[in-house]
Amino acid sequence: MTDNQKSQAKGEQVKGKSKEAMGRMVGNERMTAEGRAEKAKGDARQAKEKGKDVFKD
């Protein structure tokens, strides 16, 4: 996994998780959903990069 892609995936996961938690705390369902979507995007990016690493060897 390239360092740039890895850090971008982690950043999306953390940002999404915190946005989801903040949305739940204030009762904003839209913010919660956006957080879940952003976290899923980071998870997908991380999985893609890990898959590339497997086939690189």
HTML snippet that shows the backbone in 3Dmol.js (N, CA, C, O; Angstrom):
<script src="https://3Dmol.org/build/3Dmol-min.js"></script>
<div id="view" style="width:600px;height:400px;position:relative"></div>
<script>
const pdb = `
ATOM      1  N   MET A   1       0.854  -1.167   0.000  1.00  0.00           N
ATOM      2  CA  MET A   1       0.000   0.000   0.000  1.00  0.00           C
ATOM      3  C   MET A   1       0.900   1.230   0.000  1.00  0.00           C
ATOM      4  O   MET A   1       1.787   1.356   0.845  1.00  0.00           O
ATOM      5  N   THR A   2       0.677   2.115  -0.926  1.00  0.00           N
ATOM      6  CA  THR A   2       1.493   3.317  -0.960  1.00  0.00           C
ATOM      7  C   THR A   2       1.159   4.187   0.241  1.00  0.00           C
ATOM      8  O   THR A   2       0.028   4.203   0.727  1.00  0.00           O
ATOM      9  N   ASP A   3       2.156   4.899   0.699  1.00  0.00           N
ATOM     10  CA  ASP A   3       1.970   5.718   1.898  1.00  0.00           C
ATOM     11  C   ASP A   3       0.879   6.767   1.729  1.00  0.00           C
ATOM     12  O   ASP A   3       0.089   6.999   2.644  1.00  0.00           O
ATOM     13  N   ASN A   4       0.834   7.398   0.568  1.00  0.00           N
ATOM     14  CA  ASN A   4      -0.171   8.430   0.326  1.00  0.00           C
ATOM     15  C   ASN A   4      -1.582   7.850   0.365  1.00  0.00           C
ATOM     16  O   ASN A   4      -2.468   8.410   1.011  1.00  0.00           O
ATOM     17  N   GLN A   5      -1.788   6.745  -0.315  1.00  0.00           N
ATOM     18  CA  GLN A   5      -3.109   6.110  -0.347  1.00  0.00           C
ATOM     19  C   GLN A   5      -3.494   5.570   1.026  1.00  0.00           C
ATOM     20  O   GLN A   5      -4.654   5.640   1.430  1.00  0.00           O
ATOM     21  N   LYS A   6      -2.509   5.034   1.735  1.00  0.00           N
ATOM     22  CA  LYS A   6      -2.763   4.491   3.062  1.00  0.00           C
ATOM     23  C   LYS A   6      -3.202   5.597   4.015  1.00  0.00           C
ATOM     24  O   LYS A   6      -4.168   5.433   4.761  1.00  0.00           O
ATOM     25  N   SER A   7      -2.504   6.701   3.989  1.00  0.00           N
ATOM     26  CA  SER A   7      -2.864   7.802   4.882  1.00  0.00           C
ATOM     27  C   SER A   7      -4.196   8.428   4.483  1.00  0.00           C
ATOM     28  O   SER A   7      -4.960   8.864   5.344  1.00  0.00           O
ATOM     29  N   GLN A   8      -4.475   8.473   3.195  1.00  0.00           N
ATOM     30  CA  GLN A   8      -5.753   9.017   2.735  1.00  0.00           C
ATOM     31  C   GLN A   8      -6.910   8.114   3.187  1.00  0.00           C
ATOM     32  O   GLN A   8      -7.957   8.609   3.605  1.00  0.00           O
ATOM     33  N   ALA A   9      -6.724   6.816   3.105  1.00  0.00           N
ATOM     34  CA  ALA A   9      -7.762   5.875   3.537  1.00  0.00           C
ATOM     35  C   ALA A   9      -7.990   6.002   5.045  1.00  0.00           C
ATOM     36  O   ALA A   9      -9.133   6.042   5.500  1.00  0.00           O
ATOM     37  N   LYS A  10      -6.911   6.063   5.810  1.00  0.00           N
ATOM     38  CA  LYS A  10      -7.034   6.214   7.268  1.00  0.00           C
ATOM     39  C   LYS A  10      -7.727   7.518   7.622  1.00  0.00           C
ATOM     40  O   LYS A  10      -8.577   7.555   8.512  1.00  0.00           O
ATOM     41  N   GLY A  11      -7.362   8.591   6.921  1.00  0.00           N
ATOM     42  CA  GLY A  11      -7.974   9.888   7.172  1.00  0.00           C
ATOM     43  C   GLY A  11      -9.475   9.869   6.915  1.00  0.00           C
ATOM     44  O   GLY A  11     -10.251  10.432   7.687  1.00  0.00           O
ATOM     45  N   GLU A  12      -9.880   9.215   5.820  1.00  0.00           N
ATOM     46  CA  GLU A  12     -11.304   9.109   5.514  1.00  0.00           C
ATOM     47  C   GLU A  12     -12.031   8.291   6.575  1.00  0.00           C
ATOM     48  O   GLU A  12     -13.147   8.628   6.972  1.00  0.00           O
ATOM     49  N   GLN A  13     -11.398   7.220   7.029  1.00  0.00           N
ATOM     50  CA  GLN A  13     -12.023   6.392   8.048  1.00  0.00           C
ATOM     51  C   GLN A  13     -12.213   7.168   9.348  1.00  0.00           C
ATOM     52  O   GLN A  13     -13.288   7.126   9.945  1.00  0.00           O
ATOM     53  N   VAL A  14     -11.187   7.865   9.779  1.00  0.00           N
ATOM     54  CA  VAL A  14     -11.250   8.622  11.033  1.00  0.00           C
ATOM     55  C   VAL A  14     -12.255   9.768  10.920  1.00  0.00           C
ATOM     56  O   VAL A  14     -13.064   9.984  11.822  1.00  0.00           O
ATOM     57  N   LYS A  15     -12.199  10.490   9.819  1.00  0.00           N
ATOM     58  CA  LYS A  15     -13.114  11.611   9.615  1.00  0.00           C
ATOM     59  C   LYS A  15     -14.559  11.122   9.580  1.00  0.00           C
ATOM     60  O   LYS A  15     -15.443  11.740  10.173  1.00  0.00           O
ATOM     61  N   GLY A  16     -14.794  10.022   8.890  1.00  0.00           N
ATOM     62  CA  GLY A  16     -16.140   9.467   8.810  1.00  0.00           C
ATOM     63  C   GLY A  16     -16.647   8.989  10.149  1.00  0.00           C
ATOM     64  O   GLY A  16     -17.807   9.208  10.498  1.00  0.00           O
ATOM     65  N   LYS A  17     -15.780   8.337  10.899  1.00  0.00           N
ATOM     66  CA  LYS A  17     -16.176   7.830  12.214  1.00  0.00           C
ATOM     67  C   LYS A  17     -16.523   8.975  13.164  1.00  0.00           C
ATOM     68  O   LYS A  17     -17.502   8.899  13.906  1.00  0.00           O
ATOM     69  N   SER A  18     -15.720  10.029  13.137  1.00  0.00           N
ATOM     70  CA  SER A  18     -15.991  11.160  14.026  1.00  0.00           C
ATOM     71  C   SER A  18     -17.246  11.914  13.582  1.00  0.00           C
ATOM     72  O   SER A  18     -18.018  12.379  14.421  1.00  0.00           O
ATOM     73  N   LYS A  19     -17.454  12.038  12.271  1.00  0.00           N
ATOM     74  CA  LYS A  19     -18.656  12.712  11.764  1.00  0.00           C
ATOM     75  C   LYS A  19     -19.907  11.911  12.140  1.00  0.00           C
ATOM     76  O   LYS A  19     -20.933  12.484  12.505  1.00  0.00           O
ATOM     77  N   GLU A  20     -19.810  10.596  12.047  1.00  0.00           N
ATOM     78  CA  GLU A  20     -20.933   9.736  12.423  1.00  0.00           C
ATOM     79  C   GLU A  20     -21.251   9.893  13.911  1.00  0.00           C
ATOM     80  O   GLU A  20     -22.415  10.011  14.293  1.00  0.00           O
ATOM     81  N   ALA A  21     -20.218   9.892  14.742  1.00  0.00           N
ATOM     82  CA  ALA A  21     -20.417  10.042  16.187  1.00  0.00           C
ATOM     83  C   ALA A  21     -21.002  11.412  16.527  1.00  0.00           C
ATOM     84  O   ALA A  21     -21.878  11.519  17.385  1.00  0.00           O
ATOM     85  N   MET A  22     -20.524  12.449  15.861  1.00  0.00           N
ATOM     86  CA  MET A  22     -21.035  13.794  16.106  1.00  0.00           C
ATOM     87  C   MET A  22     -22.502  13.888  15.679  1.00  0.00           C
ATOM     88  O   MET A  22     -23.313  14.503  16.372  1.00  0.00           O
ATOM     89  N   GLY A  23     -22.835  13.293  14.563  1.00  0.00           N
ATOM     90  CA  GLY A  23     -24.213  13.286  14.098  1.00  0.00           C
ATOM     91  C   GLY A  23     -25.142  12.600  15.076  1.00  0.00           C
ATOM     92  O   GLY A  23     -26.256  13.064  15.322  1.00  0.00           O
ATOM     93  N   ARG A  24     -24.679  11.492  15.631  1.00  0.00           N
ATOM     94  CA  ARG A  24     -25.491  10.790  16.641  1.00  0.00           C
ATOM     95  C   ARG A  24     -25.649  11.639  17.890  1.00  0.00           C
ATOM     96  O   ARG A  24     -26.723  11.683  18.490  1.00  0.00           O
ATOM     97  N   MET A  25     -24.579  12.311  18.277  1.00  0.00           N
ATOM     98  CA  MET A  25     -24.603  13.094  19.510  1.00  0.00           C
ATOM     99  C   MET A  25     -25.590  14.256  19.410  1.00  0.00           C
ATOM    100  O   MET A  25     -26.303  14.550  20.369  1.00  0.00           O
ATOM    101  N   VAL A  26     -25.632  14.909  18.264  1.00  0.00           N
ATOM    102  CA  VAL A  26     -26.529  16.056  18.112  1.00  0.00           C
ATOM    103  C   VAL A  26     -27.887  15.666  17.533  1.00  0.00           C
ATOM    104  O   VAL A  26     -28.778  16.508  17.418  1.00  0.00           O
ATOM    105  N   GLY A  27     -28.047  14.389  17.169  1.00  0.00           N
ATOM    106  CA  GLY A  27     -29.318  13.926  16.638  1.00  0.00           C
ATOM    107  C   GLY A  27     -29.546  14.273  15.182  1.00  0.00           C
ATOM    108  O   GLY A  27     -30.691  14.365  14.738  1.00  0.00           O
ATOM    109  N   ASN A  28     -28.471  14.465  14.433  1.00  0.00           N
ATOM    110  CA  ASN A  28     -28.561  14.819  13.019  1.00  0.00           C
ATOM    111  C   ASN A  28     -28.347  13.556  12.183  1.00  0.00           C
ATOM    112  O   ASN A  28     -27.217  13.096  12.021  1.00  0.00           O
ATOM    113  N   GLU A  29     -29.427  13.009  11.661  1.00  0.00           N
ATOM    114  CA  GLU A  29     -29.359  11.753  10.906  1.00  0.00           C
ATOM    115  C   GLU A  29     -28.584  11.918   9.591  1.00  0.00           C
ATOM    116  O   GLU A  29     -27.911  10.987   9.148  1.00  0.00           O
ATOM    117  N   ARG A  30     -28.675  13.082   8.976  1.00  0.00           N
ATOM    118  CA  ARG A  30     -27.957  13.309   7.720  1.00  0.00           C
ATOM    119  C   ARG A  30     -26.440  13.265   7.957  1.00  0.00           C
ATOM    120  O   ARG A  30     -25.704  12.651   7.184  1.00  0.00           O
ATOM    121  N   MET A  31     -25.988  13.910   9.014  1.00  0.00           N
ATOM    122  CA  MET A  31     -24.560  13.906   9.329  1.00  0.00           C
ATOM    123  C   MET A  31     -24.090  12.488   9.668  1.00  0.00           C
ATOM    124  O   MET A  31     -22.988  12.084   9.297  1.00  0.00           O
ATOM    125  N   THR A  32     -24.929  11.749  10.369  1.00  0.00           N
ATOM    126  CA  THR A  32     -24.592  10.366  10.709  1.00  0.00           C
ATOM    127  C   THR A  32     -24.425   9.540   9.438  1.00  0.00           C
ATOM    128  O   THR A  32     -23.470   8.772   9.314  1.00  0.00           O
ATOM    129  N   ALA A  33     -25.344   9.696   8.506  1.00  0.00           N
ATOM    130  CA  ALA A  33     -25.274   8.956   7.243  1.00  0.00           C
ATOM    131  C   ALA A  33     -24.055   9.365   6.422  1.00  0.00           C
ATOM    132  O   ALA A  33     -23.401   8.515   5.818  1.00  0.00           O
ATOM    133  N   GLU A  34     -23.749  10.651   6.396  1.00  0.00           N
ATOM    134  CA  GLU A  34     -22.554  11.115   5.668  1.00  0.00           C
ATOM    135  C   GLU A  34     -21.296  10.518   6.292  1.00  0.00           C
ATOM    136  O   GLU A  34     -20.370  10.132   5.578  1.00  0.00           O
ATOM    137  N   GLY A  35     -21.262  10.444   7.601  1.00  0.00           N
ATOM    138  CA  GLY A  35     -20.114   9.860   8.286  1.00  0.00           C
ATOM    139  C   GLY A  35     -19.944   8.392   7.951  1.00  0.00           C
ATOM    140  O   GLY A  35     -18.834   7.923   7.702  1.00  0.00           O
ATOM    141  N   ARG A  36     -21.060   7.670   7.947  1.00  0.00           N
ATOM    142  CA  ARG A  36     -21.008   6.247   7.593  1.00  0.00           C
ATOM    143  C   ARG A  36     -20.500   6.069   6.163  1.00  0.00           C
ATOM    144  O   ARG A  36     -19.690   5.183   5.892  1.00  0.00           O
ATOM    145  N   ALA A  37     -20.977   6.908   5.256  1.00  0.00           N
ATOM    146  CA  ALA A  37     -20.562   6.817   3.855  1.00  0.00           C
ATOM    147  C   ALA A  37     -19.076   7.126   3.694  1.00  0.00           C
ATOM    148  O   ALA A  37     -18.375   6.451   2.940  1.00  0.00           O
ATOM    149  N   GLU A  38     -18.606   8.129   4.393  1.00  0.00           N
ATOM    150  CA  GLU A  38     -17.190   8.494   4.300  1.00  0.00           C
ATOM    151  C   GLU A  38     -16.299   7.391   4.878  1.00  0.00           C
ATOM    152  O   GLU A  38     -15.237   7.096   4.329  1.00  0.00           O
ATOM    153  N   LYS A  39     -16.729   6.794   5.970  1.00  0.00           N
ATOM    154  CA  LYS A  39     -15.980   5.698   6.569  1.00  0.00           C
ATOM    155  C   LYS A  39     -15.941   4.506   5.616  1.00  0.00           C
ATOM    156  O   LYS A  39     -14.903   3.861   5.471  1.00  0.00           O
ATOM    157  N   ALA A  40     -17.061   4.215   4.970  1.00  0.00           N
ATOM    158  CA  ALA A  40     -17.115   3.114   4.008  1.00  0.00           C
ATOM    159  C   ALA A  40     -16.191   3.378   2.819  1.00  0.00           C
ATOM    160  O   ALA A  40     -15.557   2.458   2.301  1.00  0.00           O
ATOM    161  N   LYS A  41     -16.121   4.625   2.396  1.00  0.00           N
ATOM    162  CA  LYS A  41     -15.226   4.992   1.295  1.00  0.00           C
ATOM    163  C   LYS A  41     -13.767   4.725   1.685  1.00  0.00           C
ATOM    164  O   LYS A  41     -12.988   4.207   0.885  1.00  0.00           O
ATOM    165  N   GLY A  42     -13.412   5.083   2.916  1.00  0.00           N
ATOM    166  CA  GLY A  42     -12.055   4.817   3.404  1.00  0.00           C
ATOM    167  C   GLY A  42     -11.777   3.333   3.515  1.00  0.00           C
ATOM    168  O   GLY A  42     -10.680   2.878   3.190  1.00  0.00           O
ATOM    169  N   ASP A  43     -12.775   2.564   3.977  1.00  0.00           N
ATOM    170  CA  ASP A  43     -12.621   1.116   4.073  1.00  0.00           C
ATOM    171  C   ASP A  43     -12.400   0.502   2.695  1.00  0.00           C
ATOM    172  O   ASP A  43     -11.559  -0.382   2.529  1.00  0.00           O
ATOM    173  N   ALA A  44     -13.160   0.975   1.706  1.00  0.00           N
ATOM    174  CA  ALA A  44     -13.025   0.452   0.343  1.00  0.00           C
ATOM    175  C   ALA A  44     -11.654   0.791  -0.237  1.00  0.00           C
ATOM    176  O   ALA A  44     -11.032  -0.048  -0.888  1.00  0.00           O
ATOM    177  N   ARG A  45     -11.184   2.009  -0.005  1.00  0.00           N
ATOM    178  CA  ARG A  45      -9.863   2.409  -0.507  1.00  0.00           C
ATOM    179  C   ARG A  45      -8.776   1.545   0.115  1.00  0.00           C
ATOM    180  O   ARG A  45      -7.848   1.112  -0.568  1.00  0.00           O
ATOM    181  N   GLN A  46      -8.899   1.297   1.417  1.00  0.00           N
ATOM    182  CA  GLN A  46      -7.907   0.481   2.106  1.00  0.00           C
ATOM    183  C   GLN A  46      -7.920  -0.948   1.565  1.00  0.00           C
ATOM    184  O   GLN A  46      -6.857  -1.531   1.349  1.00  0.00           O
ATOM    185  N   ALA A  47      -9.093  -1.517   1.346  1.00  0.00           N
ATOM    186  CA  ALA A  47      -9.194  -2.880   0.819  1.00  0.00           C
ATOM    187  C   ALA A  47      -8.591  -2.962  -0.578  1.00  0.00           C
ATOM    188  O   ALA A  47      -7.908  -3.933  -0.906  1.00  0.00           O
ATOM    189  N   LYS A  48      -8.840  -1.947  -1.402  1.00  0.00           N
ATOM    190  CA  LYS A  48      -8.296  -1.927  -2.760  1.00  0.00           C
ATOM    191  C   LYS A  48      -6.775  -1.920  -2.725  1.00  0.00           C
ATOM    192  O   LYS A  48      -6.127  -2.655  -3.469  1.00  0.00           O
ATOM    193  N   GLU A  49      -6.215  -1.095  -1.868  1.00  0.00           N
ATOM    194  CA  GLU A  49      -4.760  -0.997  -1.782  1.00  0.00           C
ATOM    195  C   GLU A  49      -4.146  -2.281  -1.220  1.00  0.00           C
ATOM    196  O   GLU A  49      -3.075  -2.695  -1.663  1.00  0.00           O
ATOM    197  N   LYS A  50      -4.794  -2.898  -0.275  1.00  0.00           N
ATOM    198  CA  LYS A  50      -4.290  -4.171   0.256  1.00  0.00           C
ATOM    199  C   LYS A  50      -4.324  -5.245  -0.823  1.00  0.00           C
ATOM    200  O   LYS A  50      -3.414  -6.070  -0.912  1.00  0.00           O
ATOM    201  N   GLY A  51      -5.367  -5.235  -1.638  1.00  0.00           N
ATOM    202  CA  GLY A  51      -5.451  -6.187  -2.746  1.00  0.00           C
ATOM    203  C   GLY A  51      -4.324  -5.984  -3.745  1.00  0.00           C
ATOM    204  O   GLY A  51      -3.765  -6.952  -4.261  1.00  0.00           O
ATOM    205  N   LYS A  52      -3.991  -4.735  -4.018  1.00  0.00           N
ATOM    206  CA  LYS A  52      -2.882  -4.446  -4.920  1.00  0.00           C
ATOM    207  C   LYS A  52      -1.566  -4.958  -4.344  1.00  0.00           C
ATOM    208  O   LYS A  52      -0.718  -5.474  -5.073  1.00  0.00           O
ATOM    209  N   ASP A  53      -1.403  -4.811  -3.029  1.00  0.00           N
ATOM    210  CA  ASP A  53      -0.171  -5.280  -2.384  1.00  0.00           C
ATOM    211  C   ASP A  53      -0.026  -6.791  -2.485  1.00  0.00           C
ATOM    212  O   ASP A  53       1.080  -7.301  -2.663  1.00  0.00           O
ATOM    213  N   VAL A  54      -1.123  -7.499  -2.374  1.00  0.00           N
ATOM    214  CA  VAL A  54      -1.081  -8.965  -2.452  1.00  0.00           C
ATOM    215  C   VAL A  54      -0.566  -9.407  -3.817  1.00  0.00           C
ATOM    216  O   VAL A  54       0.254 -10.321  -3.909  1.00  0.00           O
ATOM    217  N   PHE A  55      -1.041  -8.765  -4.865  1.00  0.00           N
ATOM    218  CA  PHE A  55      -0.654  -9.167  -6.207  1.00  0.00           C
ATOM    219  C   PHE A  55       0.684  -8.583  -6.641  1.00  0.00           C
ATOM    220  O   PHE A  55       1.252  -9.022  -7.641  1.00  0.00           O
ATOM    221  N   LYS A  56       1.194  -7.602  -5.906  1.00  0.00           N
ATOM    222  CA  LYS A  56       2.477  -6.993  -6.239  1.00  0.00           C
ATOM    223  C   LYS A  56       3.625  -7.963  -5.964  1.00  0.00           C
ATOM    224  O   LYS A  56       4.614  -7.986  -6.697  1.00  0.00           O
ATOM    225  N   ASP A  57       3.491  -8.753  -4.919  1.00  0.00           N
ATOM    226  CA  ASP A  57       4.562  -9.683  -4.548  1.00  0.00           C
ATOM    227  C   ASP A  57       4.665 -10.772  -5.532  1.00  0.00           C
ATOM    228  O   ASP A  57       5.512 -11.655  -5.389  1.00  0.00           O
TER     229      ASP A  57
END
`;
const viewer = $3Dmol.createViewer("view");
viewer.addModel(pdb, "pdb");
viewer.setStyle({}, {cartoon: {color: "spectrum"}});
viewer.zoomTo();
viewer.render();
</script>
